[in-house]
């Protein structure tokens, strides 16, 4: 797995990079101290995940996320920051981030957050999902591992679409993985949103996190 870490603070960047290498010996961590350097790596290097600091020199707020999502719509980007602001988190999700990790987590909670995003799950701070997130972050609550769509009230195809969505796949990539048309993916997303009582992806990600849903590995195509 290839991960890019974009952070202008050397100590913070090195700390996260070393933590990732300790957790996953086979992981390759690329580092960039600026968004421009990170963008160059994104353009030239196959990546599974980008961890993007919210505050970078010469970069206003979430502009970097916008650029990455516009140019690489299927790239999984997770924001991380010393700020724990509900509106900032929701704006990140609205712009296409697949999670938000705060730097003020304990070591154990930070490790669990990294495990979540590296395994394709969504991680959100307690400021967004409420007090139950605190217990989840330290492993006190059991997660609901789901391989049967009936448990979520979904059809098999809706389940397949949702399972790829939570891995950060855009509609085009989901369509390619399932060998269906992109419009068909959109058609499946509408009832999914309705069943979970949400109207957009960002809200859906929050809802799944609140429920503690973790997807198992059903037969939904070729995993890589």
N, C-alpha and C positions, 0 to 999 in steps of 0.2 A: 504494500500500500504506500502511495506517495502523498504526503501531506505538506502543504505550504503554510508557514507561519509568518504573517506580516505584522511586525511590531517594531516601533522605533526605539523602545527601551531594551538595551542589550541584556541586562540582568533578567528581566521578565521573559524575554524571548528565549534566552539560553536555558532558563529554568524550565519552561514548558517543553522546549525541545528535548532536553535531557530526560524529563519525566516521560515523555512519549517513547523515547528510545528504551528506557528501562521497562516500561509496561509492555512494549511490543518490539522485541529484538529484530524482527524482520521488517520493521517500518523504515521508510526513508523520509527524513524530515528536511525540507528545504526551508531556508530562512531568508527574509528580506526586511531591511530596516526602513523601507519607504514603500508607498503604494506603487510608484513608478517601477521600482526594482521588482516588486512582486508581480506586477502586470506583465513584465517581460518574461518572468518565469512561467506564468500561466500560459502565455502564448507559445512557449517553446517546450514545455514539459508536460507529459501526461500526469494528471493529478486526480486523486480521489476526493480530496477535501482541502478547503482553504479555511484557515482560522485567521480572521481579519480583525485587527484592533480597531475600535471605533474612532479613536483619536490619533491621527497621524499628522506629521508636519505637512502643511500645504494641502490638507484634505479636509473639507468641511463636512462634518457629520457623516452621513451615509453615502456620500457621493461615490466612494470607492465601491460600495456594494452595488449601486446602480450601474456603474461601468461594467463590473464583472457580469452581472445578470443580463445586461444588454448584449454584451459580446459573447458570453458563454452561458446561454440560457439553461443548460443542463448541468452546470457545475455546482456542486454542493458547497455552499459557503455558510460558515457559522461565525457569528460575531462574538467577540469577547472584549470585555471592558471592565474598568474599575467602577464604572457607573452602574447603578442598579435602578434604572428609571423605567417605570411601566410604559410610558408613552414611547420611549426610545426602543424598547423591546418590540412593541406592537408595530412600530414603523419599520423596524428591521424585518419582521415577518412579512409585512405587507409588501416590502420590496423584494422578497424572495429568499431571505435567510432561512436556513433550516435549523435554527437554534440560536441560543444566546447564553453564553457562559460569563458569569461575573468573576472578576479576579479576586474578590474578597471572600471567596469560599474557603473553607478549611481544606487542608491537603487531601483528606479522604474524600470530601465532597467534590473537589476539583478532579480527582482521579476518576470518580464515578461519572462525572460529567463528560470527561474525555472518552471514557469507555462507551457511553451512550452515543456520542456523535460519530465515533469511529465505527460503530456497529450499525450505523444508519438510522439510529433513533433520534428523536427530538429531545433536546434538553432546554428547559426554560427556568429562569430564576423564580424564587418564591414571590417576588413582587408581582408577578403575572398570574401564577397559578394558585396562590394562596398558601396557608399554613401547612397543608398536607404535603407540599413539595419539600419542606424541610425534613420531614421524616423519610421521604423517598430518597433524598440526597445522602442520607447516612445509612440507608439500607434497612430501615425499620418496617417498611410496608412491603407486602408481597405484590409483585407485578402480575398482571393478567396476561399471560402468554397465550396468544391466539393463533390457532392454525385452522379453526373451523369458522367459516363466515357466518354461520347461523348464530353464533354467540354474539355477534355484533349486529344481527338483524340485516345482513347484507346478502346479496346474491353472490355466487361464485365469482362472476366477472367483476362486480363492484369491489369485492374483496381483493382481487388481483390488482385492480387499478389503485386502490388505496394503499396496498402494500408497497407498490412502487413509488407512490407519491411521498410517503413518509421517508423514503430513502433519498429524497431530494430530486427525483426525476421530474422534468417538465413534461407537458402533454405530448410533445413530439417524441421524446425518448420513451415514454410509457407506451405510446402507439407502436414504436419500433420493437420494443421488447415483447409486446403481446401480439404483434403482427395484425394490428387493426388500424383503422383510419383515426387520424387525430380528432376528427369531429365525433367519432364514436367514443373516444375517451371523455370528451366534454359532456356527451350525453349521459355517461355513467356517473360523472362527478355531480351532476345536479341532484339525483336522488340520494347520493351519499351525503351531500350537504344538508338535505332536508332531514334525513334520518338522524343526524347528529345535531340538528337545530342550529346550523351555522350558515353563513352566506358567502364566506370566502376561505381560502386556504389557511390564512393566518389563524383564524378562529378555530378551524378544524384541528390544526396542530396543537393549539392550546387545549382543546377539548380532549383529544387523545391522551395528552400528558396528564390532564386532571383525572382521567379514568385509569391511568397507569397501564395503558395498553402497550404491549410489546409484541410485535409480530414474530411468529415462529417462521419456519421455512416450508410453507406449502408449495405445491407444484405450480409456480406462477411464471415459468419460463426459465431461461438460462441465467443463473446467477453468475457473476464474475467476481 
